[in-house]
Each structure stands twice: as C-alpha cells, then as structure tokens.
Amino acid sequence: MAKEPVRVLVTGAAGQIGYALVPMIARGIMLGADQPVILHMLDIPFAAEALNGVKMELVDAAFPLLKGVVATTDAVEACTGVNVAVMVGGFPRKEGMERKDVMSKNVSIYKSQASALEKHAAPNCKVLVVANPANTNALILKEFAPSIPEKNITCLTRLDHNRALGQVSERLSVPVSDVKNVIIWGNHSSTQYPDVNHATVKTSAGEKPVRELVKNDEWLNGEFISTVQQRGAAIIKARKLSSALSAASSACDHIRDWVVGTPEGTFVSMGVYSDGSYNVPAGLIYSFPVTCRNGEWTIVQGLPIDDASRKKMDLTAEELKEEKDLAYSCLS
C-alpha cells in the first residue's frame, strides 16, 4: 500500500541552500525512495517572486514522489501540519555587523517561527536548524516552542561530520563510504572539535583505526582539524558564495538517519540538547556522537576522552554558553 505523504517544511526555500535542498527532498533522498512528500516552502516577502519560480520548477521537474507544494510568505500557512521542518532561513552576518546585531535578528526570527511551529505543526514534528548560529538558533526555538519535545529540536553538524569523513578519505585515498565514526563535538563554528580518535576505516583486513592508518598525528591534531573547522570559509573564498549543495546533502543525511536509523556499529554527529553527557553543561544544543533507531536519537556513551580532546570540548562549550547569554540578552 502507498505510504501517506510526509509534509516537509523548508524555510528560506528561495535561497541557495533551499534551491539545492528541495529537489533532493522531492527525489526521495531525505526520506526514502518510496516515501511521498508534500513540500512546504517559506521565505520572506522580498523573495516571494523567486519562491514562486522555485515552485514552478518543482512542477516542471514532475517528481513522482512530490504530491503537493505550498509556497508562501506566511509562517502559519507554511508550518501547518508539517512532520519535518528544516530551518534554513536566517539573517546572515553582513560586513560591519557586530555579533550581537546578527544574534538579535536571528533571535526574533526563531522566536516567531517557534510559535508558528508550536501552534500549527503536526504532533512529534522533527526540527532541524541549519541557519547560523545554528546551535543557538535551535536553542531559541526550543525555548519558544515548549510543547515540542526537546529531543525533536536539533541542529546541523552533519556537514562538519561529512567534511571530516571527506578529509580522511582524501588523505588515505579510500572511498568515503569506508570511513566511519568521526565525531564533531560542540558548536557549528570554528571552535568545533573534529575528533578521529574513535574513527575507523574498512580495509581488506577488517576495520582499522584512522590514527593507525594515517600514521601522522601531527596532521590529525593540526591541519586536519583546522581544515574541517575552516572549510566553510574556504568554500566562500573559492565560490564567492557559501556552501549550498553540501549543506543540503548533509541536511538530508541528518533527517534520513534520524527517521530511518543509523547502520549497526555506526554513529553520526547531531547537534542535540545536552543532558550533561561527557560533562558538557546541560541546557546547550551541542554536537554529540549519536545513534538513531525508531525515529529517536541516543547519545553514544562511554567513549574514552583524552586530555587534549577534553580541552577542545570544553572550549567549544564555553563559546556556546557565551552565545546563549548573548541570545538571552537580545530577548530582554
């Protein structure tokens, strides 16, 4: 029997990431090749004409799984009945802007979208925040949508996770699908900690630790980390535009693993509400290694953490606490 369509909201849908993301969703990359979808696209009035153009293209592409398109500038209409919400819309930092100015713009955007989602989304709606500052935008959304379970509000660090997999794969000249269990700890910012201490590579002799195969701790502890941390800036320098297709693809990976489940023995990175695991302060949205089953994520427990990792994990938590305080000061 055909499945009921799932309603998927994409905010900022006329933007670069949105334009890369909506065809992936319509093609079944996010929720599976047998799962029909209805796309809800939201953008600001300024982008209404472009948004309508995206809707026209979705019609023109004749995607078999796409059972309907809502394209609107009204948050209530956009949020009504949605099962999955991918929050790509946000206020980007412009030249000469202070961090507090950007934070204050995003706090007001996420506060109003939180209330629209809370009142109008389907029960048990899964939320993924992509727009920066992603962790803190997700935290604001959680604060202002108290009836959405905290486990249902996440932010995207899968892009960083995938970037880390890509760097290891390039270094070792192995297929990226043979590398697993890198971890992104903390903030989706340049303080994030890409950790390979638990990562492995599939070889003809079984799974081997990344460190053992790379045989270069200087690279793993130095250039590898900074490359992953600064990759977004490197793409802007090369493209004169920020990462769009890689961000869209990793948003699909994040939701797909969350809904469908992670493969046995594999964990992925998700920005989730901290419960104090690994001595990360509770009450922050922080990236952890997780496994997913039956639509629920669980933080992987009991991984040994060395002193160097501990320092980096604490540093990114400190930045998240500062962002949280800044966001709260914008509210008052």
Helices and strands as residue ranges (DSSP letters): E 6-11, H 16-26, E 37-42, G 45-47, H 48-61, E 66-72, H 75-79, E 84-87, H 99-120, E 126-129, H 134-143, G 150-152, E 153-155, H 158-172, G 176-178, E 179-180, E 183-185, E 193-195, E 200-203, E 206-209, H 210-214, H 217-221, H 223-229, H 231-239, H 245-260, E 268-273, G 277-279, E 285-293, E 296-299, H 307-331
